[in-house]
Amino acid sequence: MSMFGRLFAQSKSHAAPQHKAAPDWLAGAQASAQAYVYGTGQPVWMARNYARFAEEAYRKNVIAHRAVSLIAQAVASVPWRVNVIAPAEGNRAAEKLLMRAKPGQSRQAFVRDAVAYQLIGGNAFLLNVGPKGQAPQELHLLRPDRVQVVPGSGGMPKAYQYQVERKVDVYPVDPLTGMSQVLHLKQFHPSDDWLGLSPVEAAAYAIDQHNQSGAWNQALMQQGARPSGALVVQQKDGGGVLSDEQFARLKQQVDQEFSGATNAGRPIILEGGLDWKEMALSPKDMDFIEAKHSAARDIALAFGVPPQLLGIPGDNTYANLAEARLALWEQTILPHVTMLLDALVPWVNQWCLSAVEVQPVLDELPALAPRRDSLWQRISQADFLSDDEKRSALGLA
């Protein structure tokens, strides 16, 4: 099976048991004893599809959820300024569409949802809605798992299909102009011509490890004293084998008296030649907390969020939160804003027959204040510039 097949294998609730070779100590003990084993398992990774990503990453993983929310809300918080660059009939319609995609939803909420779809699934699909032959009146977001890209020739899609239950809507793509009612925003994917690569997919191992560490900790609290090892019956006078009655009594005693949160840490008293052999690592041996933090840092790295901003301790690259926040904006959020506008504005102009441009207004963003202060200081100290040139360099009239 390929690497991605193993990485994203669908979990199965009734998987067939796998028999593994016994450890050396157990192999030696089995020569003269019978072992009863508790606590076997194997890793299972999330399936490679949007629904699974949304479930395992956004709904169940606090680090991935916070990273997606942080980036999407920050991108949506950037104000826009719509400028008319040439007289055109559809300028008013385009401006209205860009400032409010549809009634009942603000521009900020629309942008937030579009960016979140991209971060979770690698793709976002926007649909313009309006009377045929007229400028679009609304923009709608299509759920990525309901959209299918129909491949075409020359690297251009032939159409987009949107299916909800049995209803299928087809939105063709003009082979000459590339115009379509659907705007496809996608992340870069090195091996897929039609769909984007989600950060969740890159962080899948770390997300699974982080989720499983939380599930393991919950199970530890609920069944804290259940032994993860083997009870070995030593050979004595031709014995070494428990009868069915003895095995049932021993199993019932372990389940009732040494399992559950109320029995956590309770010692097991062995008699009758029984010996306990540990088969699992303790939380201390497996460095549980550090392993969880390491997985969390990998998730933050995949999304481009400094770990400090997500409350993850260790490996603090930046001296303070202000530096970390500035790095987040410069390296992650502003590129998202630029790519969104570079795709959205030409598409709207194309359909509205308009000539407008959109500029993000960055001067009032508190997170970028250190960058503005540095720029003002450099410009003010530039003695070779006139006052008008300094004002122009700062974007002032």
N, C-alpha and C positions, 0 to 999 in steps of 0.2 A: 504493500500500500504506500502511496506517495506521502510526502511529509505533510501536505495539507490535508490528506485523507485522515491521517492520524490526528492531526491537530484539531480538526473540526468534526470528528466522528460523532454521529448522533448518539446521545446517551440512551441506554435501554434499561428499563426497570426490571426485566427478567432475563438478564444476560446469563449465558451458560457459565458455570464456574470454571475457573482456570486452575489447573494443578501445577504447582511450582515445585522445584526441587527443594528438599528440606535443608535448613542450615546444617553446618557441620556438627554443631553440638546436638541437634535433634536427631541427625542421622545416626550418631553414636548411641544416643539414648534408645532409639527404636530397636536397636539390636537386642536389648535386654529389657525393654519396657514398652508400654502402650501409651500413646500421647493423645490427648483430647484438645483440639486447637480452637481458640476463640479469636475473632477479630482479623479476618482477611479482607483485602479489598484491592482495588486498582483504580488508577486515574481515568476519568472520563472528561472529554473536552466538549465545549459548546459546538453546536452545529453551525455551519457557515451559511447563515441567511439572516435577513434583516430582522425578522420576528425574534430570532434567538438572541441577536445582538441587543435588541431593545429590552428583552427580558433579563438577560444575564448582566448586561453592562449598565443600562440606564435605570432599570427598575430595582435591581438587586445590589448593585455595587455602589457604595457611597462615594468612592473616589472618582469613578468614571462619571457618575451622575453630577457630581459637583463640577468636574472639569467641563462637561458639556454645557451645563447651566451657566458657568462663569464666562465661557467664551461667547456663547450665543447671546446672553444678556448684554455683555460688553459691546459686541458688534452692533446690537440693536440700539444701544444708548447713544451712538454717534449721530449727532444731528446732520441733516442734509440741507444743502442749498441748491435749488434748481435755478439754473441760469439759461435764458434764451439766447442762443448763439446765432440764430438767423430767423427771419420771418417765415412762418409756416402755419398752415391751417390747423394742424393738430397739436400745436404747442400747449394750449390750455388743457386738452384731454390728457396729454402726456404728463403735465405737471400734476394734475389731479390724481392720476393713477400712481405716480411715484410717491406722492406724499400720503396717500391713503389707498391701500390696495383694494379694499372693499368695505362696504358699510358694516358696522358692527365689529370691526377689528382695526386696531391702530397700526400705523406703520411699524412701530417698534415690535409689536407682537408678531406681525407678519415676518419681519426680518429674523427675529429670534427663532421662530419655528423653522424657517428655511435653513438657517445655519445649523440648528440642532439636527435636522434630517441629514444634512451632509456629514456631520460629525458621527452620527450613529450608524448610518448606512452607507456613507460615501457618496450619496446622490440626493439631489433635491429636484423636484419637477414642478414648474410653475405653469399654470394654464390661464390664458387670457380669455375672458368671457364677454360677449357682447353681440349685438345684432350683426348678421352677416353683411359684409360690405361696409361696415362702419368701424370707427375706432373702438378698441376694447373699452369696456366700462368697469371691469373688475379684474383682479388677479386672484386666483385660487391656488392653494398648495395641494398637490396630489400625494397621497401616501406612497412612499417608494416601493413597498412590497406589492402594491397593486398595479404598478406600471411595468410594462414589458417593452423593451426596445426591439423593434423589428429591424434587423440588419439590412443595409442597402449596399450599393456599390460605391467605390471611391472613398470609403471611410465615412460616408454620411448615412445616418439612419434613414430607412424607408418610411417608417411611421412609428408612432407611439400608441400602444394599446393600454387602456385603463379599464380594469375589470373589478366590479364589485358584485360578488355572488355570480349570478348568471348574466348580468348586464355588462356588455363590452362596448366601450367607445373607442373609435380609432381616429387618431389625429395624424394625417399624412404630412410628410416633409417635402417641400418643393425641391426637386432634384437640381434645379438651376440656381435658385437664390438661397436655398437652405431655410426658407421661412417655414415656421410651424407655429401652431397655437401653443405648443409646449416648449418651454425653455428648460433645458437640462443643465443643471449645475452639478458638476462632478469633481471629485478629488482625483488626483493623478493615480493611475493604475498601470504598472509596468507591463502587465500581461493580459489586459482585457481592453478590447477596442471600444466597448460600448458602455461599461459601467465603471464607477469610481471605487477606489480603495478606502475603506473606512479606517480611522485610527483604532477603532475597537478591534478590527481584525488583526492589526499589528500588535495589539496589546492583549490578545486573546489568552495566551498562557498566563500572563500576570493577573488578568481579571479572574480567571478560573482559580488560580492559587489563592487570591485574596478572598474570593467567595467561599472556597472550601475551608480556609482557615477560620472564617467566621462560623461556618456550619460545624466544623470540628469543635470549636470552642463551645458552641451551644450544646452539642451532643455531650461534651465533657461535663457540662454543668448538669445536664439531665440524667446522664448515666455515668457519672464521674468515676465510680469504683468498679465498673465492669472490667474484668481483667482482659488485657490484650496480650495473650500468651498461651501457654500450654500447661495443663496439669499432667504430670508424668507419673505413672504408677510403676514403682520400682519392682523388679523381679524378686520374689521371695518365696522359697519353697514351691517352685513350680507355678507361682501365681503370676501377677502382673497384668491381668485382664479383669476389668470390672464386669459384673453381671449387668443385665439390663436394668434391674431394680436399683443397683448401686449407682449406675450412671444417671438414671432419672433423678434419684435423690440428690446426687451431687450437683446436677445441673439446676435443679429447683433451689437448692441452697445458695448457689452462686447468684442466680437471678433475683432472689428475694432479699438476701442479706448483704450482698456486696455490690448491688447495682443501684443507680439512681442518685439524685443530688443529695438526699438525706444520708446516704451511706458513703459519700465521697471520702476517701482517705482511710476507710475502715480496714484494718489488717485482716488478712485471710489466715485462719488457723487450719493447718494441714495435719492430717493424721493418717494412720494406716499405710505408711510408706509412700504417701503422695509427695511430690516435689513440684515446685513452681518454676517455670522457665520463662523469662521475659522475652517477648517476641517483637516488641514495639519500642520506639524511642520515646523517652519522656519529653515533656515540653521543654525542659532545660536542655536535653541532649540535642533536640532538633532545632534549637534556637528559634522558638515559635514566633516571638514578638519581632525579632529582627527580620525573619523571613517574610512576615506580613508587611513590615515597613518597606522591605526591598521590592516586593510586588507592587505596593502602592506607588513607589517612586518610578517604577517602570511604566505604570499606567499614566502617571503625570507626564513622563517623558514623551510617550506616544502622542499625547494631546498638545504638547508644547506649553504646559503650565508649570511654573516653578513649584517644587514641592512645598516650599514654605507657605504659599498661598492656599494650600489644601490641608494645612495642619499636619504635614508629614515630618517627623523629626529626622535629623541626620542629613549629612551632605548638603549643608546650606551653602549654595554657591554664591549667593548675594549677601552683602553685609547687612542689609536691612530690608524691611518689607517694601519700602519706597523703590529701591533698586529692582527688587523682584517684580513689582507691579509694572514698572517701566519696561522691563525686559519682556513681560507678557504682552504688553501693548505693541511694542515695536516688532517683536518676532512672530507673534501669533495673531493678535486681533486686527491690527492695521492691514496686514496682508489679506485677511478675510474680507475686510471692508473693500479694499481695492479690487479684488477678484469679483466680488459680488456686483459692484457698480460697473466694472468693465464688461460684464455679461448682460446685466439687466438693462442699462440705459440704451445701448444700440438696438436691443430687441424691441423695447418700447417705442423708440423712434421709428423703427422699421414698420411697426404695425399702426402707429398713430400718424404716420407721415409728418413727423415733427422734427424739430431741430433744437433740442435742449441738451444740456449737460448737467451733471450732478456733482457737486463737490462736497466732501465731508468737512464739517466745521470742527476743527480740532482745538481751537484756541481756548475753549471753555471747559475742556476735559481735565478734571483734577489730577488724574493719573499721569498726564503728560506735562504737568507743571515743571518738574525738574528739567525736562528737555527745553521748554520755553525759556526758563530762567538762564540756562546755559547759552542759548541762542542770543538772547537779549544782551547778555554780558559780552559775548564775542563781538556782536555788531556795535555795541556802544564803545568798545575799545578800538574799533577800526578807524583810526584817525584819517586814513586816506579816503574815506567815503564822506560824501556830503550828507546833510540831514535828509534830503529827499531820497538819496540812494539808500540810506539806512531804513527809512520808512518803507521803501519799496521792497527791500530784502526781508522785512518783517511782515510783508503782506498788507501793509496799510496804504491808504490813499495818499 
